[in-house]
């Protein structure tokens, strides 16, 4: 069932009433119903409203699971993560902590730490893996069999001395080559940082926000019987979900 409606028209109210209907009529027990939303604030609000509504109907402690996407994924991994070689005692790494991890351990500039962590998160949310970036980089590097930095230095020198030869027809193609090579060098640094970041997390038993959702999905795909823990799933603000 999909509900499409504007702000303030009662979508959350409908979720609360739906849960009340399922529990009070014995359709499903509370601990088999999952309500998932995005922010902790929204989850807390939903939890209070459901508890209050069910309490007024004489149902105390219904046990309805009300979590954010990341919270629900973390719960699954805490319970079943060892099936996919994830320690149940993992620590959650938020984006700010992830940036500090890169800066302290890999001496990456603060600005790049922000950019790298954001890009890694976006890539994982879109289902793009480190291996995909590595393959793309390998194909690009085939165009430049020699040292990238030396290649760039040579092109820059040629570009800056064009006026001496008065050969301005080469200006645009050279500028494009320099731009392309700089992108490849930046990509190489990013892929190297991402690879090191994954190793650092593994060593310290960390899961970042994107890992939680990604690994929960891997877990459910490999062990679909886990889904039998839950009979009914309600998603709040579904339009804000990503591919993952």
C-alpha positions in Angstrom: 0.0 0.0 0.0 1.4 3.4 -1.0 0.0 6.6 0.4 0.8 9.8 -1.6 -0.4 13.0 0.2 0.8 16.5 1.0 2.2 17.7 4.3 -0.2 17.8 7.3 -2.8 15.5 5.6 -2.3 12.7 8.1 0.2 10.2 6.7 1.8 9.6 10.1 -1.6 9.4 11.7 -2.5 6.7 9.2 0.6 4.7 10.1 -0.3 4.9 13.8 -3.9 3.8 13.1 -2.6 1.0 10.9 -0.4 -0.3 13.7 -3.3 0.0 16.2 -5.5 -2.0 13.8 -2.9 -4.8 13.3 -2.2 -5.2 17.0 -5.6 -4.7 18.5 -7.3 -7.1 16.1 -4.6 -9.7 16.5 -3.6 -9.6 12.8 0.1 -9.5 13.8 1.8 -9.3 17.3 3.6 -6.0 17.9 7.1 -7.5 17.9 6.5 -8.7 14.3 5.7 -5.1 13.1 8.5 -2.8 11.9 8.1 1.0 11.4 11.1 2.5 9.7 11.8 6.2 9.2 14.8 8.5 8.6 15.6 10.7 11.6 15.9 9.8 15.3 13.4 12.6 15.9 10.8 11.1 13.6 11.3 7.7 15.1 10.9 9.0 18.6 7.8 10.9 17.6 6.3 7.8 16.0 7.2 5.7 19.0 5.4 8.1 21.4 2.3 8.3 19.3 2.0 4.6 18.8 2.6 3.8 22.5 0.0 6.5 23.5 -2.6 5.3 21.0 -2.2 1.6 21.9 -2.2 2.4 25.6 -5.6 4.2 25.3 -6.8 1.0 23.7 -5.6 -1.0 26.7 -2.5 -2.4 25.0 0.6 -1.9 27.2 4.2 -2.4 25.8 3.2 -3.7 22.4 6.8 -4.2 21.4 6.4 -2.6 17.9 9.9 -2.1 16.3 10.3 1.6 15.5 13.7 2.5 14.1 15.6 4.6 11.6 17.0 2.8 8.5 20.5 2.8 10.0 19.2 1.8 13.5 17.2 -1.1 12.1 20.2 -2.3 9.9 22.4 -2.0 13.0 20.0 -4.2 15.0 20.1 -6.9 12.3 23.9 -6.9 12.2 24.1 -7.0 16.0 21.9 -10.1 16.0 23.1 -11.9 12.9 26.2 -10.1 11.7 28.6 -13.0 12.5 26.9 -14.9 9.6 28.7 -12.6 7.2 31.8 -12.2 9.3 30.9 -9.0 11.1 31.6 -8.9 14.8 28.4 -8.3 16.8 30.4 -5.8 19.0 31.1 -3.5 16.0 31.3 0.3 16.7 29.4 2.8 14.5 31.5 5.4 12.8 29.7 8.7 12.0 30.8 10.9 9.1 32.7 13.4 11.4 34.6 10.5 13.0 35.3 9.0 9.6 36.9 12.3 8.5 39.1 12.5 11.6 40.1 8.8 10.9 41.3 9.8 7.4 43.1 12.9 8.5 44.9 11.4 11.5 45.9 8.1 9.9 46.4 9.0 6.3 47.4 12.7 6.7 44.8 13.7 4.1 43.9 17.4 4.0 40.7 18.3 5.9 38.9 19.5 2.7 39.6 16.3 0.9 38.5 14.2 4.0 35.1 15.8 3.8 34.9 15.2 0.0 36.2 11.6 0.2 33.8 10.5 3.0 30.8 12.2 1.3 31.7 10.5 -2.1 32.2 7.1 -0.4 28.8 7.3 1.3 27.1 8.4 -1.9 28.7 5.6 -3.9 27.7 2.9 -1.3 24.1 4.3 -1.2 24.0 3.9 -5.0 25.4 0.4 -4.8 28.7 1.4 -6.4 31.6 -0.6 -4.9 35.3 0.2 -4.4 36.1 -2.5 -6.9 34.1 -0.6 -9.6 36.2 2.5 -9.0 39.4 0.4 -9.2 38.4 -1.2 -12.5 37.5 2.2 -14.0 40.9 3.6 -12.8 42.8 0.7 -14.2 41.3 1.3 -17.6 42.1 5.0 -17.5 45.7 4.3 -16.4 46.3 2.2 -19.6 46.2 5.6 -21.4 49.2 6.7 -19.4 51.7 3.9 -19.0 54.4 6.2 -17.6 54.5 8.1 -14.3 51.4 10.3 -14.0 53.0 13.2 -12.2 55.9 13.3 -14.7 53.3 13.2 -17.5 51.4 16.1 -16.0 54.7 18.1 -15.4 55.7 17.6 -19.0 52.3 18.7 -20.4 52.2 21.7 -18.1 55.7 22.8 -19.3 54.6 22.3 -23.0 51.5 24.4 -22.3 53.4 27.2 -20.6 55.9 27.4 -23.4 53.5 27.4 -26.4 54.0 31.2 -26.8 57.7 30.6 -27.6 56.8 28.3 -30.5 53.8 30.5 -31.5 51.9 27.2 -32.0 48.5 28.2 -30.5 46.6 25.4 -32.3 47.8 23.0 -29.6 46.5 25.2 -26.7 42.9 23.7 -26.4 43.9 20.0 -26.9 46.7 20.4 -24.4 44.4 22.1 -21.8 42.0 19.2 -22.2 44.8 16.6 -21.7 46.0 18.4 -18.6 42.4 18.5 -17.2 41.9 14.8 -17.9 45.2 13.8 -16.3 44.5 15.9 -13.2 41.2 14.1 -12.8 42.9 10.7 -13.1 45.5 11.7 -10.5 42.7 12.8 -8.1 40.8 9.6 -8.8 43.9 7.6 -8.0 44.4 9.4 -4.7 40.7 8.9 -3.8 40.7 5.1 -4.6 43.9 4.7 -2.5 42.3 6.6 0.4 39.1 4.6 0.1 41.0 1.3 0.1 43.0 2.4 3.2 39.8 3.6 4.9 38.2 0.2 4.6 41.3 -1.5 6.1 41.3 1.0 9.0 37.6 0.3 9.7 38.2 -3.5 9.6 41.2 -3.3 11.9 39.2 -1.2 14.5 35.9 -3.1 14.0 34.0 0.0 12.7 30.9 0.1 10.5 30.1 3.5 8.9 26.5 4.6 8.2 26.5 3.3 4.6 28.0 0.0 5.7 25.1 -0.6 8.0 22.5 -0.5 5.3 24.7 -2.2 2.7 25.7 -5.1 5.0 22.1 -5.6 6.3 21.0 -6.0 2.7 23.8 -8.5 2.0 22.8 -10.4 5.2 19.1 -10.6 4.1 20.1 -11.6 0.6 22.3 -14.5 1.9 20.0 -15.5 4.7 16.4 -14.6 3.6 15.0 -16.7 6.5 15.9 -13.8 8.8 13.0 -11.9 7.2 10.6 -14.3 9.0 11.3 -12.3 12.2 9.1 -9.6 10.7 5.6 -9.9 9.3 4.6 -6.3 8.4 6.8 -3.3 7.4 5.8 0.3 7.3 8.1 3.0 5.8 7.6 6.6 6.7 8.8 9.3 4.1 9.4 6.6 1.5 10.2 9.2 -1.2 13.5 10.0 0.5 14.9 6.5 0.2 17.9 5.9 -2.1 18.6 2.9 -4.4 20.0 0.8 -1.5 
